[in-house]
């Protein structure tokens, strides 16, 4: 089954400023970048920051992008391969685009998307340990899935787990990660959290008991008043 995700477009320009000169580009809301791939020479480019952020938010690292170096240029099929951000303000510093051959298989890291809620967690009987959030697969670029879904609503008890073997792989996609690797597991609550849950339950029972006691007292008082009036 081919990847049916929307293809995003980015129009960029060749870049002449390199090294420390790239700082001037960022002041103009342009991000220095490079596009490279098998059998092609790397090319320095500059990308409008807002447009790049918009596309990266939607495409991530696993969706193909039509990259045009200059208006009217032919589109080049690329992935956003590496993103560098400022550790202080998280602004984009540099981006690598990987151009691919649509007829050659490639290896990629695909995120695992957890679906639903584990009943054991919902009932405060355990915690969900997320041991693996990506798997390695191999496929043609157009067949790479944006993510792989994993339903966790069947995790009812402690120590129940799901493994890579529980993932459903699309057609024409080969799994590289071992099927025996753990993805998620229900683990016991820390002692502190168990005590906190028990205390909350006890407080709830105490409050319920107090409410019942107040109701009984009010009922008794009403009976006495009625008796006095009748006498």
N, C-alpha and C positions, 0 to 999 in steps of 0.2 A: 504494500500500500504506500503510495507516494505521499510525501509530506505536503499537505494541502494548506499550509500556513500562507498568509498574505506575504507577498514580497514587498519590502520597503525600498525606497529610493533615496539616494544621497547624491547631490551634485557638489563636487569639490573643485579646488583649483590646485595647479602645481605649486610647489613651495620652493622659494629660493633662499629664505632665511633658515639657517641651521644653527645648532649649538645655542649659545647664549642669546643670539638674535631672536630666538623663538619667543622670548619673553615679550617682545613687541607685538607679536601676533596675539597673545593672550589678552593684551590690553585692548585689542581691537575685537575681542570676543571671537577669536579664531583659535582653533586647536591644531597644533602641529601633529602630523600623522605620517604614516608610511604604509604603502600597500606593497605586498610581496607575495610570492608563491612559487611553486615548483616551475622551473624552466622560464622564469621571468626575472628581469632585473628589478630590484626594489626601486620604488619611486616615492620621493618626498612630496607630500600634499598638505593642504590646509583645509580645515573643515569648519563651517559655521557652528559655534558652540551650541546654541539653542536647538538647532536642527539635529545635531548629533545627539544631544541629550534626549530629545523626543524619540528618535529612532532607537537608540540604545535601550530606553525604557521599555519599548514594545518588542524589540527583536532579541535583545540579550545577545548571548554568544553562540546561539545554536540555530538562528534563523537567517536565511540568505538575504543579502542586500544587493540591490542593483546600484553599483557605484559608477558614477560618471565623472571623469576627470575633465571638467570643462563643459560648457553648454554645447549640446549637440553631439557630444562624444558617445561612442558605443558603450553600453552598460557592461560592467565587469562584475561577475558573480563573486561576492566576497562574504566572509564572516568577520564580525568584530572579534578579533583574536586576543587582544590584550588591551587593557585600559589602565592607565596610571592616573591617580588622583592626588591632589594636595592633601596631606594628612591633617591639615588644620581646617581648611574651609571646604574640603572635598571637591574642589573645582577640578575639571579635567586638565591634565598636564600633557598627556600624549596618548595616542591611540594607534594600534597596529591593526591593519586589515589584511586578512589572508584570502588571496584569490584562489579559487579552486577550479578544477576541471570536473565538469558535471558528469563525465563518463568514467571517472576514476573514484574508487571507494576511498574513504578516509576514516580515520579514527577520531571519535569525539566523546566528550564527557557530557552526558545527558542527565539533567536533574530529575529526582524522584519527587512526585507530587502526592502528598498524603491526602486521602479522601475520607471525610467523615470524622467521627470522634470515637475513641475506644471506650466502651461501656465501663471497663474497670477504672479508667481515669475519671469518667463522669461521676461514678459513685464514690470517689475518693478512696479507692481500694488499692491504687498503685499509681506509678508514674510511667510515662511513655519515654523510654530511652530511644533516641534517634541515633543509631549507630552509623548510618550511611545515607548520604543525601544525593549522591551522583553515582552513575555507573558508566563504564567505558563500553562503547559499542562501535561497530564498523558498518558503514553503509555508503551508498552513493549520496552525495550532498543533498539532493532533492528528497531522499528517503529518510533523512535524519529526523526523528521526532523532536518537538520542542521540549517535551517532558514525558515521563512515564508515570501513569497513575497507579497508586496502591491503596486499596480499600482497607482501612483499619477498624471498621465497625464490628469485626468478628473477634476482637481482642477482649474477651470477657474476664479472664482470670490472670493471676500472677504467673509470671514466667512464660506466658504465651508469647509467641514471636512470629515474625514474618521475615522471609529471606529473599535474596535476589531471585531465587527460583519461583517465587510467588508473583513476580512481575510478568505481565503479558507483553511479549515483544511483537512489534508490528512486522508485517511481511518485509522481506528483503533487508532486515536489520539483524546483524549478528552480534550476540552478546559476548563481550570479552571478559568482563568481571566474573569471578567465580560465583556459580549459583549457590554455593554454600555460605556466602557472606551474609551476615546478619544485617537487616535493615532497621527493624524496630522491635522492641521487646517491652513487655510490662514488668516493671521492677517494683520492689517493695518501697513504700514510703519511708523516708528518714524517720527515726524515732521521734524527733521533735515534731514533725508534722502529724504523726499518728497521735501523739499526746494532745496536740492542738485540736485535731478532729474530735477526739474523745471528749475533750473539755467542752467544745461547742455543743456536742450532743447532750452532755450532762446539763449544761446551762439551758438548753432548749427544753429538756425534760423537767428541770426545776421550774422554769417559767410556766410551763404547761400545768405543772402541779399546783403552783401558786394561783394560777388563774382559776383552776377548778375549785381550790379552797375558797377563794373570794366569792365565787358563784354560789357555793354551798352556804357560806355565811350569810350572803344576801338573801338566799332562799329562806333560811331559818329566821332571819329578822322579819321578813314579810309575814311569816306564819304567826309569829308572836303578836305583831300589830293587829292582825286580823282577829286573833283570839281576844285581845283586849277590847276591841271595838264591839265584839259580840257579847262580852260580859257586861 
